[in-house]
Amino acid sequence: MAHILMKIQKKNAMAFGTTCKLSMRMFENGSFPRLLQQLGCCTLLTGTLNFVLRPMEQTKFVGALFAGIIQSPSMLGRLETFKTMVYETQALMGVTTLFGLVYFTFLVGIKIDLAMLLSTKRKTFFIGCFTFIFPLIVNASVSLLMERFIDMDRRMHHSLPNIALVLSLTAFYDTSCVLDDLNLLNSEIGRISLSISFVNGFCSWAILFIVFSLKQFNTLDPRIVMFSWMSKALLFSFVLFFVRPLYLWMIRNTPEGDNLKEGYVILILLLVLVAAFYTEYIGEKALFGAVLMGLVVPIGTPIGASIERKLEVFVTLVLLPAFFIVSCYPVDVFNIRMRNFAIIELLVCIGFFVKLIAVLLPSFYCGMHFPDALSISLIMNCDGIFTLLLMTRLLEMKWLDKESYTVMILTKAWISMVATPLVKRLYDPSRRYAGYKRQSIQDLVGLGELRILACVYDEDTVPGILNFLEAINPVQDCTLCIYVLHLVELVGRAASVLVTHKQRKNRYSSRARNTSEKIINAFHHFEQHNPGFLIGQAFTTISQFSGMYNDVCHLIMDKRAALVIVPFHESVEHPFRLVTQSVLQKAPSSVGILFDHINGSRSIFDVGIKYENVALIFIGGPDDREALTLSMRMAMNSNVNLTVFRLTLSSSDEYVKKTKKDDDVIQDLWDKIMDVDNIMYKQEEVTDGADTACKLKAIETSYDFIMVGRRHDNSSRILLGLDEWCVYKELGVIGDLFATSNSPGKFSVLVVQQ
C-alpha cells in the first residue's frame, strides 16, 4: 500500500513539474500571453487617463498619447520589467497595431462624406484653402531660413522641412474627434470647423500624395512606378465596379429598420482584409486599401451603422491603444539635445501662431466674432491620430529623426492639452440665447400666429403630436405655423448634419430620407385636411443625442417659435431623455413634453383620436400660467370641453398672498367663461401631498388630455412628500404622477415649462 502511494505521489510531482514548465513557456519571448499582458496594460492605462483627464476638458487622443508616453523609454520603459516586456512583444504588437489600424481606417472611411466638399459654402471654402496655403508657405520659408542661418547637424537639417509640412496639415477626422469630445459637433463653430478642416484635409492629402509620388519617381525604376500605378488603377476599378455595387445590393436586400445580416458583415470585413493585403503587395500601405473600402460605403446606410456597432468598441478600446504604445517606442526625452530642442520648438511655435493667424484673418474678413474665430483656430491646432500616423510614417521613411519625432510628440500633446479647455471657456453654444428675447405663448399679442416646433424621433411619435395639434383647431384670427424637426442619431458618419428638406440634394442616405419623408408627408397630409394649419419648413438633424439640443434651440431662434413639443420616452436609460433634459435647460421658448398614457388596446398609429375632454391642473407659478394660456387656445375649439382644476390649501391666507399673479390669470379665465359653454372651473381644496395625489388619480379616467405645469414649489403642503417618489424629474412632480400611473384610462399628458 505504501509502495502504491509513493508511485502516485511521484507521478503527481512529475505532472506538476511538467505543468510549471509549460506555464513558464507561455511567457517566452514573443509569446501570446505576453502580448495579452501588454494589451491589458495599454487599455487599462488609457482608460484611467481618459477618466482622469475628462473633467479637465481633454480629448481622448491626449489620454491615449500620454498612456503611450508613460510606457515609453522616457518613463516606465526605463524599468527593466517594462523594457523586457516591450522587447519580447515588439513583433506581435506590430502585427496587432497594423490589424487595428486597418479596421480603424476602414471605419474612418465609412464616416467621411465626400459630398461635404461640394456642399461647402464659398466663404468656408476660402478659409479652408487659406488655412492650408498660408501656413505651408510660411512654415516652409521659415524652415529654409533656419537651415541657412542656424548651425545644426545633418539629421536635423534633413528633418526640418518635413516638420514644417506636418505643422501645415490638418486632418478632417482629427478635427471631428476633437469636436466630438468637446460636444460641439453640431454647434455653429463645430460645423464651420468641420467644413474648414475638410477642405484643408483634402488639400493636405493631395499634397502628401504628390510628395510621395515624386519620391517614388526619384528613387524607383520607371517600370516599377508604372506597375505601381497600374496596380492602383486596378484597385480603384475593383472598388468602384464591384465593391460599390455589392454595397448597394446589400442595402436593397436589407428591410428598412433592420440591421445588416451577419453574413454581409463578415463578407465586408473579409473584403477589407483582401484590399489591405493587395495594397501591401503592390508596395503601398495596407491602410490605403482599407480607407478606400470605407469611402465607397454610401453615407448613413445600414452598412455604416452595423459595421460601427460591431467594430467601434473593440477596435478603439482594445486594438488602437496598442498603436499609441508602438508609436511612442522611439520617444526618449533623455536623448534630446537642448540646441535641437530649441530649434524644433521655435519652428513649432511659429507654426502654431501662423495657423492661428491663418484662421483669424479670413474669419474677420467674413464677419465672424473674435471669440468664435479664436475658438476655430484653436480647434484647428488640435491634432489627432492621423497626425500621429503621418509622423510615424515619416519616421519609418527616415524623413524624421527620433529626436525631432520625440519633441514633436511632446509639443503637440501639450498644445492639445492647453487648446481644448480654452475652447470650452471661449465658446458656449447656449450663450447666444442670452441676448435673445425669449418667446412664450403668453407673450403673443392677442390671437396672433402661434409658431410651434414639433420634434419627432420616429414614426411612432407622430400621431400623438398630430392629435394634440388637431385639438388646438385654430380659428380664422389664430393661425398655427408648424415646423417639423426629425431627430436622428449620428451613426456611421463623422459630421453632424442639419438638412432643410426643401433644399435637399441627396445629402444623406435614401434610407434616412425615406423615414423623414414619411414623417413629413404625414404632417402635410394633416395640413391639407385641417384648414388654419400651416406646415412651414421641415428639417432633419443627424447628430449625437448629447448635442442635439443645439439644433433644436437654433431653429427656435431662427423661426421665432413660441413653443417646442418634445416627445417623452418612458425608458429610464434611453438617450431620448438626455435630449429632453437639455432642451428644458437651454431652450429660449416654452417647452411642452408630450406623452401618451395608453394601454395596449389602442394603436399608436390611431391618428383619428379626438381630444374632447381636456383638463388643466393649476397650482400656481409661471409654468401653470403658460399651460392655462395654451389650454384657452384649445378651448376656442367648440368641440373641446376644458375643465380647469385649481388646487388650493384650505384656509391658508399666506398662500393667497403668494399667488396674486395666479389670481389675476384666473380672473381673466372667469371673464371668458361668461361667454362660452365649453369651459368649466373647479377649485379643489387639499390638505397635503397625499390628498393631492388622490384627487389627481380620480380625474385620470374622465379626460382624454391633461395639461400640467412642470415646476412648482415642492416645499408647499400641496406637494409635500411627492418629490421623494418622483421617477422622471424632467416631468416635474405632477407630470411624474401621471407618467407612472397604473390607471386603465386612455389619456395623453402635456407638461409645460415657460
Secondary structure, 3 states (H helix, E strand, C coil): CHHHHHHHHHHHHHHHHHHHHHHHHHCCCCCHHHHHHHHHHHHHHHHHHHHHHHHHCCCHHHHHHHHHHHCCCCCHHHCHHHHHHHHHHHHHHHHHHHHHHHHHHHHHHHHCCCCHHHHCCHHHHHHHHHHHHHHHHHHHHHHHHHHHHCCCCHHHHHHHHHHHHHHHCCCHHHHHHHHHHCCCCCCHHHHHHHHHHHHHHHHHHHHHHHHHHHHHHHHCCHHHHHHHHHHHHHHHHHHHHHHHHHHHHHHHCCCCCCCCCHHHHHHHHHHHHHHHHHHHHCCCCHHHHHHHHHHCCCCCCHHHHHHHHHHHHHHHHHHHHHHHHHHCCCCCHHHCCHHHHHHHHHHHHHHHHHHHHHHHHHHHHCCCCHHHHHHHHHHHCCCCHHHHHHHHHHHHCCCCCHHHHHHHHHHHHHHHHHHHHHHHHHCCHHHHHCCCCCCCHHHCCCCCCEEEEEEECCHHHHHHHHHHHHHHCCCCCCCEEEEEEEEEECCCCCCCEEEEHHHCCCCCCHHHHHHHHHHHHHHHHHHHHCCCEEEEEEEEEEECHHHHHHHHHHHHHHHCCCEEEEECCCCCCCCHHHHHHHHHHHCCCEEEEEEEECCCCCCCCCCCCCCCEEEEEECCCHHHHHHHHHHHHHHCCCCCEEEEEEEEECCCHHHHHHCHHHHHHHHHHHHHHCCCCCEEEEEEEECCHHHHHHHHHHHHHHCCEEEEECCCCCCCCCCCCHHHHCCCHHHHHHHHHHHCCCCCCCEEEEEEEC
